Amino acid sequence: MPRGAVTITGPVKTFQSSEFAERAWCDRCGSALWFRDTKGPGAAYYELAPGLFENAGGATLIREVYADCCPQGYALAGDHVRVSRADYEANNLHASEGATQ
């Protein structure tokens, strides 16, 4: 969701979870609110938690990231875009495994 389209009210806390991203939650109930890049082109958007919206269970999956890393025996059904780890990491900020802030 574009940052300009989001209105934030209430007791929100944020945590800089990497050198380029933050996570946010409600300080009253602990519910996850968003993940957001703080650098790069992604900084213009919020990745909002689906649980914030009524009827989010009826949403359509449109994109699966790290699809090639899915544990054996699991698969997300449907006709949606599947992005490999290599493709995602070539085009997006990401934290490498074992990296510390």
Phi, psi and omega in degrees: 000130177302139183306321181292345181265002184249131174251127183247125176226161177094181185276084182264137175242145177235156178223127176285099188275348174203181181291349184230008184211158177227158174237151181226153179210163176282126181286348178273310186250346179087002180297138175294139181246309180200166168236138183210133170292142177254355177225159175077185184296334179291345181294346180276359186226154169255139169259094187281143178292131181302329182295352178284346188245135175298143178061026178296338179297341179268004181292153179263129176290126181244341185207134177240119182261144184062035183301329180283355180256007181298134179301145179302137180095355178243147174198135175274122185283159172113170180260090180224167179290131177244119184253128179284163177302312182299315180295318180296310184291336177288338187239000185219150171298143180201156176265126178286150180303134179083356180287146176244158183289000000 
